[in-house]
Amino acid sequence: MKFLNKIESLVPAKQILLELLNRYQIEMLDSSNCLTLAIYEFFSTLQRKGNESLLYEQYLLSKKTWESLIAYGIKTKEFNEVNAEAIIDIIIFSYQGVRLYSNLMLISPQIPENILYIIKNILLK
């Protein structure tokens, strides 16, 4: 079930968050996926040519999705009142940064665990 469909189906925000963060943890450690590095190289080439809209659109889509989940979690009282924009930046850029670095060097499983631990502690009551 898609992320926004789960919200519409009133799946608990905590459950949605934990499922998503579990997926993020697996993906952050998946250094066998060379596609991530290829995507970064592709978008950096486009950006140099003055066309950054594709990567920016992906960022905006991720941001909008996270905004929906955080607003839903606050509304259902499962999440703390937080600065949504700040935590979204932490989530998106930490996730993408670790994914990129996992393609360039060996990443300890503790790194994504630490990041996700902090995110859970910020969001969950």
C-alpha positions as CSV (number, residue, x, y, z in Angstrom):
1,M,0.0,0.0,0.0
2,K,1.4,3.4,-0.9
3,F,2.4,5.9,1.7
4,L,-0.5,8.4,1.2
5,N,-3.0,5.6,0.8
6,K,-2.0,4.4,4.3
7,I,-2.8,7.8,5.7
8,E,-6.1,7.9,3.9
9,S,-6.8,4.4,5.3
10,L,-6.1,5.7,8.8
11,V,-3.2,3.3,9.4
12,P,-1.5,4.6,12.6
13,A,1.2,7.2,11.9
14,K,3.7,5.4,14.1
15,Q,3.3,2.2,12.0
16,I,3.8,4.1,8.8
17,L,6.9,5.8,10.1
18,L,8.5,2.6,11.4
19,E,7.8,0.7,8.1
20,L,9.3,3.6,6.2
21,L,12.4,4.0,8.4
22,N,13.0,0.2,8.3
23,R,13.0,0.4,4.5
24,Y,15.4,3.4,4.7
25,Q,17.7,1.5,7.0
26,I,18.0,-1.4,4.5
27,E,18.4,1.0,1.6
28,M,21.1,3.1,3.3
29,L,23.3,0.0,3.7
30,D,22.7,-1.4,0.2
31,S,26.1,-0.6,-1.4
32,S,25.4,-3.2,-4.1
33,N,23.0,-0.8,-5.7
34,C,25.2,1.1,-8.1
35,L,22.1,2.8,-9.5
36,T,22.2,5.4,-6.7
37,L,25.7,6.6,-7.7
38,A,24.6,6.6,-11.4
39,I,21.6,8.8,-10.5
40,Y,23.8,11.3,-8.6
41,E,26.2,11.4,-11.5
42,F,23.4,11.9,-14.0
43,F,21.7,14.7,-12.0
44,S,25.1,16.4,-11.4
45,T,25.7,16.5,-15.1
46,L,22.2,18.0,-15.7
47,Q,22.7,20.6,-13.0
48,R,26.0,21.7,-14.7
49,K,24.0,22.3,-17.8
50,G,21.5,24.4,-15.9
51,N,18.7,21.9,-15.6
52,E,18.2,21.1,-12.0
53,S,14.5,20.7,-12.1
54,L,14.3,16.9,-12.2
55,L,16.3,16.4,-8.9
56,Y,14.5,19.3,-7.3
57,E,11.1,17.9,-8.3
58,Q,12.1,14.6,-6.6
59,Y,13.1,16.5,-3.5
60,L,9.8,18.4,-3.4
61,L,7.8,15.1,-3.8
62,S,9.7,13.6,-0.9
63,K,9.2,16.7,1.2
64,K,5.5,16.8,0.5
65,T,5.1,13.1,1.4
66,W,6.9,13.7,4.7
67,E,4.9,16.8,5.4
68,S,1.7,14.7,5.0
69,L,3.0,12.0,7.4
70,I,4.2,14.4,10.0
71,A,1.0,16.5,9.9
72,Y,-1.0,13.3,10.2
73,G,1.1,12.0,13.1
74,I,0.7,15.3,15.0
75,K,-3.0,15.4,14.3
76,T,-3.4,11.8,15.7
77,K,-1.2,12.8,18.7
78,E,1.3,10.0,17.8
79,F,4.0,12.5,17.0
80,N,5.4,15.4,19.0
81,E,4.8,18.9,17.8
82,V,8.0,19.5,15.8
83,N,9.4,21.9,13.2
84,A,8.4,19.8,10.3
85,E,10.6,21.5,7.8
86,A,13.7,21.0,10.0
87,I,13.1,17.3,10.6
88,I,12.2,16.7,6.9
89,D,15.6,18.2,5.9
90,I,17.3,15.9,8.5
91,I,15.5,12.8,7.2
92,I,15.9,13.4,3.4
93,F,19.5,14.6,3.4
94,S,20.7,12.1,6.0
95,Y,19.1,9.3,4.0
96,Q,20.5,10.5,0.7
97,G,23.9,11.2,2.1
98,V,24.3,7.8,3.7
99,R,23.1,6.1,0.5
100,L,25.7,8.0,-1.5
101,Y,28.5,7.3,0.9
102,S,27.6,3.6,1.1
103,N,28.5,3.5,-2.6
104,L,31.8,5.1,-2.0
105,M,33.0,3.5,1.3
106,L,32.0,0.8,3.8
107,I,29.3,2.1,6.1
108,S,28.9,0.7,9.6
109,P,25.3,-0.5,10.3
110,Q,25.5,1.7,13.3
111,I,25.4,4.9,11.2
112,P,21.8,4.4,9.9
113,E,20.7,3.0,13.2
114,N,22.0,6.1,15.0
115,I,20.3,8.4,12.5
116,L,17.0,6.6,12.6
117,Y,17.1,6.4,16.4
118,I,17.3,10.2,16.6
119,I,14.5,10.7,14.1
120,K,12.2,8.3,16.1
121,N,13.1,10.1,19.3
122,I,12.3,13.5,17.8
123,L,9.0,12.4,16.2
124,L,7.4,9.7,18.4
125,K,5.7,10.4,21.7
